[in-house]
Amino acid sequence: MATITIKNVPEELYERLKRDALRNRRSMNREAIACLERALGAERVEPERFLAEAGVIRERLGGVYVTEKELARFRREGRR
């Protein structure tokens, strides 16, 4: 893995990173990496690969399928 050094970080930004690291129970380094990952976005996944992996997971779970109606209900219940 590569290593970088960031110089002249504004104090306010440093404190925010430190606060978020504590809240997320991560080191400052891991929190900075998480921030970079969010800012730069995840790698693009090919749809065929994504669907194939989802199929494998579905089969491992015994062929679980969720209907549109169930999905809508889960969303509503999750917002309470």
Biopython code that builds the backbone (N, CA, C, O; Angstrom):
import numpy as np
from Bio.PDB.StructureBuilder import StructureBuilder

atoms = [
    (1, "MET", "N", (0.834, -1.181, 0.000)),
    (1, "MET", "CA", (0.000, 0.000, 0.000)),
    (1, "MET", "C", (0.877, 1.241, 0.000)),
    (1, "MET", "O", (1.974, 1.255, 0.558)),
    (2, "ALA", "N", (0.374, 2.255, -0.624)),
    (2, "ALA", "CA", (1.092, 3.520, -0.699)),
    (2, "ALA", "C", (0.906, 4.321, 0.593)),
    (2, "ALA", "O", (-0.034, 4.090, 1.353)),
    (3, "THR", "N", (1.804, 5.247, 0.819)),
    (3, "THR", "CA", (1.740, 6.130, 1.973)),
    (3, "THR", "C", (1.785, 7.569, 1.486)),
    (3, "THR", "O", (2.558, 7.905, 0.588)),
    (4, "ILE", "N", (0.946, 8.425, 2.087)),
    (4, "ILE", "CA", (0.996, 9.853, 1.760)),
    (4, "ILE", "C", (1.112, 10.644, 3.058)),
    (4, "ILE", "O", (0.736, 10.171, 4.131)),
    (5, "THR", "N", (1.635, 11.840, 2.937)),
    (5, "THR", "CA", (1.718, 12.775, 4.047)),
    (5, "THR", "C", (0.954, 14.021, 3.639)),
    (5, "THR", "O", (1.147, 14.541, 2.540)),
    (6, "ILE", "N", (0.095, 14.495, 4.510)),
    (6, "ILE", "CA", (-0.667, 15.708, 4.227)),
    (6, "ILE", "C", (-0.156, 16.796, 5.163)),
    (6, "ILE", "O", (-0.195, 16.651, 6.385)),
    (7, "LYS", "N", (0.322, 17.881, 4.576)),
    (7, "LYS", "CA", (0.882, 18.976, 5.359)),
    (7, "LYS", "C", (-0.078, 20.157, 5.389)),
    (7, "LYS", "O", (-0.941, 20.303, 4.523)),
    (8, "ASN", "N", (0.093, 20.987, 6.399)),
    (8, "ASN", "CA", (-0.643, 22.244, 6.531)),
    (8, "ASN", "C", (-2.153, 22.046, 6.565)),
    (8, "ASN", "O", (-2.897, 22.801, 5.939)),
    (9, "VAL", "N", (-2.603, 21.032, 7.293)),
    (9, "VAL", "CA", (-4.039, 20.792, 7.447)),
    (9, "VAL", "C", (-4.588, 21.869, 8.376)),
    (9, "VAL", "O", (-4.074, 22.051, 9.479)),
    (10, "PRO", "N", (-5.617, 22.581, 7.949)),
    (10, "PRO", "CA", (-6.204, 23.597, 8.824)),
    (10, "PRO", "C", (-6.683, 22.974, 10.138)),
    (10, "PRO", "O", (-7.228, 21.870, 10.149)),
    (11, "GLU", "N", (-6.478, 23.679, 11.223)),
    (11, "GLU", "CA", (-6.811, 23.164, 12.552)),
    (11, "GLU", "C", (-8.264, 22.712, 12.644)),
    (11, "GLU", "O", (-8.552, 21.659, 13.214)),
    (12, "GLU", "N", (-9.171, 23.493, 12.093)),
    (12, "GLU", "CA", (-10.596, 23.152, 12.150)),
    (12, "GLU", "C", (-10.874, 21.822, 11.430)),
    (12, "GLU", "O", (-11.639, 20.993, 11.923)),
    (13, "LEU", "N", (-10.257, 21.630, 10.280)),
    (13, "LEU", "CA", (-10.429, 20.392, 9.531)),
    (13, "LEU", "C", (-9.838, 19.213, 10.298)),
    (13, "LEU", "O", (-10.429, 18.133, 10.339)),
    (14, "TYR", "N", (-8.687, 19.420, 10.897)),
    (14, "TYR", "CA", (-8.038, 18.386, 11.714)),
    (14, "TYR", "C", (-8.951, 17.966, 12.868)),
    (14, "TYR", "O", (-9.116, 16.776, 13.135)),
    (15, "GLU", "N", (-9.539, 18.944, 13.545)),
    (15, "GLU", "CA", (-10.419, 18.650, 14.680)),
    (15, "GLU", "C", (-11.669, 17.903, 14.230)),
    (15, "GLU", "O", (-12.139, 17.001, 14.923)),
    (16, "ARG", "N", (-12.209, 18.278, 13.072)),
    (16, "ARG", "CA", (-13.378, 17.570, 12.538)),
    (16, "ARG", "C", (-13.034, 16.115, 12.235)),
    (16, "ARG", "O", (-13.806, 15.210, 12.549)),
    (17, "LEU", "N", (-11.872, 15.896, 11.624)),
    (17, "LEU", "CA", (-11.433, 14.540, 11.307)),
    (17, "LEU", "C", (-11.240, 13.731, 12.597)),
    (17, "LEU", "O", (-11.629, 12.566, 12.674)),
    (18, "LYS", "N", (-10.644, 14.355, 13.589)),
    (18, "LYS", "CA", (-10.408, 13.698, 14.866)),
    (18, "LYS", "C", (-11.741, 13.341, 15.541)),
    (18, "LYS", "O", (-11.902, 12.238, 16.063)),
    (19, "ARG", "N", (-12.684, 14.276, 15.525)),
    (19, "ARG", "CA", (-14.008, 14.037, 16.124)),
    (19, "ARG", "C", (-14.733, 12.894, 15.414)),
    (19, "ARG", "O", (-15.305, 12.016, 16.060)),
    (20, "ASP", "N", (-14.704, 12.913, 14.075)),
    (20, "ASP", "CA", (-15.369, 11.858, 13.305)),
    (20, "ASP", "C", (-14.705, 10.504, 13.527)),
    (20, "ASP", "O", (-15.389, 9.482, 13.596)),
    (21, "ALA", "N", (-13.383, 10.488, 13.640)),
    (21, "ALA", "CA", (-12.665, 9.241, 13.892)),
    (21, "ALA", "C", (-13.096, 8.647, 15.232)),
    (21, "ALA", "O", (-13.323, 7.441, 15.333)),
    (22, "LEU", "N", (-13.208, 9.476, 16.242)),
    (22, "LEU", "CA", (-13.653, 9.000, 17.555)),
    (22, "LEU", "C", (-15.085, 8.485, 17.484)),
    (22, "LEU", "O", (-15.396, 7.420, 18.018)),
    (23, "ARG", "N", (-15.948, 9.240, 16.827)),
    (23, "ARG", "CA", (-17.351, 8.847, 16.717)),
    (23, "ARG", "C", (-17.504, 7.521, 15.972)),
    (23, "ARG", "O", (-18.350, 6.700, 16.327)),
    (24, "ASN", "N", (-16.687, 7.315, 14.944)),
    (24, "ASN", "CA", (-16.762, 6.099, 14.136)),
    (24, "ASN", "C", (-15.844, 4.981, 14.637)),
    (24, "ASN", "O", (-15.745, 3.917, 14.026)),
    (25, "ARG", "N", (-15.174, 5.251, 15.766)),
    (25, "ARG", "CA", (-14.257, 4.275, 16.372)),
    (25, "ARG", "C", (-13.193, 3.812, 15.377)),
    (25, "ARG", "O", (-12.935, 2.620, 15.210)),
    (26, "ARG", "N", (-12.580, 4.816, 14.716)),
    (26, "ARG", "CA", (-11.500, 4.542, 13.765)),
    (26, "ARG", "C", (-10.293, 5.369, 14.143)),
    (26, "ARG", "O", (-10.392, 6.351, 14.877)),
    (27, "SER", "N", (-9.158, 4.955, 13.630)),
    (27, "SER", "CA", (-7.954, 5.767, 13.784)),
    (27, "SER", "C", (-8.101, 6.979, 12.864)),
    (27, "SER", "O", (-8.950, 6.994, 11.972)),
    (28, "MET", "N", (-7.278, 7.979, 13.087)),
    (28, "MET", "CA", (-7.291, 9.162, 12.214)),
    (28, "MET", "C", (-6.966, 8.743, 10.783)),
    (28, "MET", "O", (-7.577, 9.232, 9.833)),
    (29, "ASN", "N", (-6.013, 7.848, 10.636)),
    (29, "ASN", "CA", (-5.618, 7.382, 9.310)),
    (29, "ASN", "C", (-6.792, 6.696, 8.605)),
    (29, "ASN", "O", (-7.080, 6.994, 7.446)),
    (30, "ARG", "N", (-7.465, 5.783, 9.300)),
    (30, "ARG", "CA", (-8.584, 5.045, 8.692)),
    (30, "ARG", "C", (-9.736, 5.990, 8.365)),
    (30, "ARG", "O", (-10.415, 5.814, 7.353)),
    (31, "GLU", "N", (-9.962, 6.996, 9.219)),
    (31, "GLU", "CA", (-11.026, 7.974, 8.961)),
    (31, "GLU", "C", (-10.697, 8.798, 7.722)),
    (31, "GLU", "O", (-11.576, 9.083, 6.908)),
    (32, "ALA", "N", (-9.416, 9.185, 7.577)),
    (32, "ALA", "CA", (-9.003, 9.944, 6.390)),
    (32, "ALA", "C", (-9.202, 9.106, 5.124)),
    (32, "ALA", "O", (-9.642, 9.623, 4.097)),
    (33, "ILE", "N", (-8.880, 7.822, 5.201)),
    (33, "ILE", "CA", (-9.079, 6.934, 4.047)),
    (33, "ILE", "C", (-10.569, 6.822, 3.727)),
    (33, "ILE", "O", (-10.955, 6.866, 2.559)),
    (34, "ALA", "N", (-11.402, 6.678, 4.747)),
    (34, "ALA", "CA", (-12.849, 6.581, 4.524)),
    (34, "ALA", "C", (-13.371, 7.856, 3.862)),
    (34, "ALA", "O", (-14.215, 7.789, 2.968)),
    (35, "CYS", "N", (-12.878, 9.007, 4.295)),
    (35, "CYS", "CA", (-13.287, 10.286, 3.688)),
    (35, "CYS", "C", (-12.862, 10.354, 2.221)),
    (35, "CYS", "O", (-13.632, 10.788, 1.365)),
    (36, "LEU", "N", (-11.644, 9.926, 1.939)),
    (36, "LEU", "CA", (-11.169, 9.917, 0.555)),
    (36, "LEU", "C", (-12.000, 8.971, -0.305)),
    (36, "LEU", "O", (-12.341, 9.297, -1.442)),
    (37, "GLU", "N", (-12.322, 7.804, 0.235)),
    (37, "GLU", "CA", (-13.147, 6.854, -0.522)),
    (37, "GLU", "C", (-14.511, 7.437, -0.842)),
    (37, "GLU", "O", (-15.004, 7.289, -1.961)),
    (38, "ARG", "N", (-15.131, 8.108, 0.140)),
    (38, "ARG", "CA", (-16.442, 8.738, -0.100)),
    (38, "ARG", "C", (-16.328, 9.850, -1.130)),
    (38, "ARG", "O", (-17.166, 9.960, -2.025)),
    (39, "ALA", "N", (-15.291, 10.675, -1.007)),
    (39, "ALA", "CA", (-15.129, 11.819, -1.904)),
    (39, "ALA", "C", (-14.821, 11.398, -3.336)),
    (39, "ALA", "O", (-15.300, 12.016, -4.287)),
    (40, "LEU", "N", (-14.032, 10.360, -3.485)),
    (40, "LEU", "CA", (-13.621, 9.928, -4.817)),
    (40, "LEU", "C", (-14.577, 8.914, -5.429)),
    (40, "LEU", "O", (-14.488, 8.611, -6.619)),
    (41, "GLY", "N", (-15.485, 8.392, -4.624)),
    (41, "GLY", "CA", (-16.465, 7.435, -5.118)),
    (41, "GLY", "C", (-15.906, 6.040, -5.231)),
    (41, "GLY", "O", (-14.696, 5.831, -5.318)),
    (42, "ALA", "N", (-16.803, 5.109, -5.228)),
    (42, "ALA", "CA", (-16.415, 3.702, -5.347)),
    (42, "ALA", "C", (-16.098, 3.386, -6.797)),
    (42, "ALA", "O", (-16.511, 4.097, -7.714)),
    (43, "GLU", "N", (-15.360, 2.311, -6.983)),
    (43, "GLU", "CA", (-15.056, 1.869, -8.337)),
    (43, "GLU", "C", (-16.331, 1.410, -9.026)),
    (43, "GLU", "O", (-17.235, 0.874, -8.385)),
    (44, "ARG", "N", (-16.397, 1.623, -10.324)),
    (44, "ARG", "CA", (-17.554, 1.207, -11.104)),
    (44, "ARG", "C", (-17.563, -0.312, -11.211)),
    (44, "ARG", "O", (-16.549, -0.937, -11.521)),
    (45, "VAL", "N", (-18.725, -0.885, -10.951)),
    (45, "VAL", "CA", (-18.887, -2.331, -11.050)),
    (45, "VAL", "C", (-19.680, -2.629, -12.313)),
    (45, "VAL", "O", (-20.688, -1.982, -12.593)),
    (46, "GLU", "N", (-19.220, -3.605, -13.064)),
    (46, "GLU", "CA", (-19.939, -3.998, -14.276)),
    (46, "GLU", "C", (-21.272, -4.620, -13.875)),
    (46, "GLU", "O", (-21.309, -5.465, -12.981)),
    (47, "PRO", "N", (-22.373, -4.214, -14.523)),
    (47, "PRO", "CA", (-23.700, -4.734, -14.155)),
    (47, "PRO", "C", (-23.781, -6.258, -14.184)),
    (47, "PRO", "O", (-24.396, -6.856, -13.301)),
    (48, "GLU", "N", (-23.175, -6.891, -15.175)),
    (48, "GLU", "CA", (-23.231, -8.350, -15.265)),
    (48, "GLU", "C", (-22.559, -9.001, -14.060)),
    (48, "GLU", "O", (-23.063, -9.981, -13.512)),
    (49, "ARG", "N", (-21.417, -8.447, -13.654)),
    (49, "ARG", "CA", (-20.706, -8.982, -12.499)),
    (49, "ARG", "C", (-21.521, -8.795, -11.228)),
    (49, "ARG", "O", (-21.616, -9.703, -10.402)),
    (50, "PHE", "N", (-22.116, -7.600, -11.073)),
    (50, "PHE", "CA", (-22.936, -7.299, -9.906)),
    (50, "PHE", "C", (-24.111, -8.272, -9.808)),
    (50, "PHE", "O", (-24.381, -8.822, -8.741)),
    (51, "LEU", "N", (-24.808, -8.482, -10.931)),
    (51, "LEU", "CA", (-25.969, -9.377, -10.929)),
    (51, "LEU", "C", (-25.559, -10.818, -10.657)),
    (51, "LEU", "O", (-26.278, -11.549, -9.976)),
    (52, "ALA", "N", (-24.411, -11.232, -11.181)),
    (52, "ALA", "CA", (-23.928, -12.590, -10.927)),
    (52, "ALA", "C", (-23.629, -12.781, -9.440)),
    (52, "ALA", "O", (-23.982, -13.807, -8.860)),
    (53, "GLU", "N", (-22.976, -11.790, -8.825)),
    (53, "GLU", "CA", (-22.665, -11.881, -7.394)),
    (53, "GLU", "C", (-23.940, -11.862, -6.559)),
    (53, "GLU", "O", (-24.037, -12.570, -5.557)),
    (54, "ALA", "N", (-24.918, -11.058, -6.966)),
    (54, "ALA", "CA", (-26.193, -11.009, -6.251)),
    (54, "ALA", "C", (-26.897, -12.357, -6.347)),
    (54, "ALA", "O", (-27.506, -12.810, -5.378)),
    (55, "GLY", "N", (-26.817, -13.002, -7.511)),
    (55, "GLY", "CA", (-27.419, -14.321, -7.689)),
    (55, "GLY", "C", (-26.799, -15.359, -6.780)),
    (55, "GLY", "O", (-27.500, -16.198, -6.213)),
    (56, "VAL", "N", (-25.480, -15.303, -6.639)),
    (56, "VAL", "CA", (-24.782, -16.240, -5.749)),
    (56, "VAL", "C", (-25.243, -16.038, -4.309)),
    (56, "VAL", "O", (-25.503, -17.008, -3.596)),
    (57, "ILE", "N", (-25.344, -14.795, -3.887)),
    (57, "ILE", "CA", (-25.788, -14.499, -2.514)),
    (57, "ILE", "C", (-27.226, -14.967, -2.321)),
    (57, "ILE", "O", (-27.552, -15.576, -1.302)),
    (58, "ARG", "N", (-28.082, -14.686, -3.294)),
    (58, "ARG", "CA", (-29.487, -15.094, -3.203)),
    (58, "ARG", "C", (-29.599, -16.611, -3.054)),
    (58, "ARG", "O", (-30.376, -17.094, -2.231)),
    (59, "GLU", "N", (-28.835, -17.362, -3.836)),
    (59, "GLU", "CA", (-28.871, -18.824, -3.747)),
    (59, "GLU", "C", (-28.355, -19.306, -2.399)),
    (59, "GLU", "O", (-28.889, -20.253, -1.821)),
    (60, "ARG", "N", (-27.307, -18.643, -1.900)),
    (60, "ARG", "CA", (-26.759, -19.012, -0.600)),
    (60, "ARG", "C", (-27.789, -18.806, 0.511)),
    (60, "ARG", "O", (-27.783, -19.517, 1.516)),
    (61, "LEU", "N", (-28.672, -17.825, 0.320)),
    (61, "LEU", "CA", (-29.715, -17.538, 1.308)),
    (61, "LEU", "C", (-30.970, -18.362, 1.069)),
    (61, "LEU", "O", (-31.975, -18.169, 1.754)),
    (62, "GLY", "N", (-30.929, -19.263, 0.124)),
    (62, "GLY", "CA", (-32.077, -20.128, -0.118)),
    (62, "GLY", "C", (-33.065, -19.560, -1.121)),
    (62, "GLY", "O", (-34.254, -19.875, -1.060)),
    (63, "GLY", "N", (-32.599, -18.736, -2.034)),
    (63, "GLY", "CA", (-33.479, -18.202, -3.069)),
    (63, "GLY", "C", (-34.451, -17.154, -2.559)),
    (63, "GLY", "O", (-35.609, -17.135, -2.978)),
    (64, "VAL", "N", (-34.010, -16.292, -1.672)),
    (64, "VAL", "CA", (-34.863, -15.260, -1.097)),
    (64, "VAL", "C", (-35.176, -14.190, -2.152)),
    (64, "VAL", "O", (-34.274, -13.668, -2.807)),
    (65, "TYR", "N", (-36.451, -13.879, -2.303)),
    (65, "TYR", "CA", (-36.883, -12.824, -3.220)),
    (65, "TYR", "C", (-37.771, -11.864, -2.459)),
    (65, "TYR", "O", (-38.563, -12.282, -1.614)),
    (66, "VAL", "N", (-37.647, -10.591, -2.748)),
    (66, "VAL", "CA", (-38.463, -9.567, -2.113)),
    (66, "VAL", "C", (-39.310, -8.925, -3.195)),
    (66, "VAL", "O", (-38.797, -8.508, -4.233)),
    (67, "THR", "N", (-40.618, -8.847, -2.947)),
    (67, "THR", "CA", (-41.513, -8.238, -3.924)),
    (67, "THR", "C", (-41.467, -6.719, -3.786)),
    (67, "THR", "O", (-40.986, -6.191, -2.783)),
    (68, "GLU", "N", (-41.969, -6.025, -4.802)),
    (68, "GLU", "CA", (-42.034, -4.550, -4.742)),
    (68, "GLU", "C", (-42.864, -4.098, -3.555)),
    (68, "GLU", "O", (-42.524, -3.121, -2.888)),
    (69, "LYS", "N", (-43.950, -4.807, -3.290)),
    (69, "LYS", "CA", (-44.834, -4.458, -2.181)),
    (69, "LYS", "C", (-44.096, -4.599, -0.844)),
    (69, "LYS", "O", (-44.196, -3.728, 0.019)),
    (70, "GLU", "N", (-43.357, -5.701, -0.680)),
    (70, "GLU", "CA", (-42.588, -5.906, 0.550)),
    (70, "GLU", "C", (-41.494, -4.854, 0.704)),
    (70, "GLU", "O", (-41.256, -4.349, 1.801)),
    (71, "LEU", "N", (-40.843, -4.535, -0.390)),
    (71, "LEU", "CA", (-39.783, -3.530, -0.358)),
    (71, "LEU", "C", (-40.332, -2.177, 0.083)),
    (71, "LEU", "O", (-39.715, -1.491, 0.897)),
    (72, "ALA", "N", (-41.488, -1.793, -0.453)),
    (72, "ALA", "CA", (-42.125, -0.529, -0.062)),
    (72, "ALA", "C", (-42.463, -0.542, 1.429)),
    (72, "ALA", "O", (-42.276, 0.461, 2.118)),
    (73, "ARG", "N", (-42.958, -1.672, 1.925)),
    (73, "ARG", "CA", (-43.290, -1.783, 3.348)),
    (73, "ARG", "C", (-42.033, -1.672, 4.210)),
    (73, "ARG", "O", (-42.043, -0.988, 5.233)),
    (74, "PHE", "N", (-40.955, -2.338, 3.803)),
    (74, "PHE", "CA", (-39.694, -2.266, 4.553)),
    (74, "PHE", "C", (-39.196, -0.825, 4.629)),
    (74, "PHE", "O", (-38.724, -0.375, 5.673)),
    (75, "ARG", "N", (-39.306, -0.111, 3.517)),
    (75, "ARG", "CA", (-38.863, 1.292, 3.509)),
    (75, "ARG", "C", (-39.676, 2.127, 4.480)),
    (75, "ARG", "O", (-39.126, 2.914, 5.250)),
    (76, "ARG", "N", (-41.006, 1.949, 4.440)),
    (76, "ARG", "CA", (-41.869, 2.701, 5.348)),
    (76, "ARG", "C", (-41.539, 2.391, 6.803)),
    (76, "ARG", "O", (-41.413, 3.299, 7.625)),
    (77, "GLU", "N", (-41.401, 1.118, 7.114)),
    (77, "GLU", "CA", (-41.128, 0.710, 8.497)),
    (77, "GLU", "C", (-39.756, 1.177, 8.961)),
    (77, "GLU", "O", (-39.568, 1.479, 10.140)),
    (78, "GLY", "N", (-38.811, 1.236, 8.057)),
    (78, "GLY", "CA", (-37.468, 1.666, 8.416)),
    (78, "GLY", "C", (-37.358, 3.134, 8.727)),
    (78, "GLY", "O", (-36.389, 3.570, 9.350)),
    (79, "ARG", "N", (-38.340, 3.905, 8.301)),
    (79, "ARG", "CA", (-38.310, 5.358, 8.516)),
    (79, "ARG", "C", (-39.006, 5.786, 9.806)),
    (79, "ARG", "O", (-39.063, 6.975, 10.120)),
    (80, "ARG", "N", (-39.521, 4.840, 10.534)),
    (80, "ARG", "CA", (-40.227, 5.199, 11.784)),
    (80, "ARG", "C", (-39.264, 5.426, 12.897)),
    (80, "ARG", "O", (-39.675, 5.734, 14.015)),
]
sb = StructureBuilder()
sb.init_structure("model")
sb.init_model(0)
sb.init_chain("A")
sb.init_seg("    ")
for serial, (resi, resn, name, xyz) in enumerate(atoms, 1):
    if name == "N":
        sb.init_residue(resn, " ", resi, " ")
    sb.init_atom(name, np.array(xyz, "f"), 0.0, 1.0, " ", f" {name:<3s}", serial, name[0])
structure = sb.get_structure()
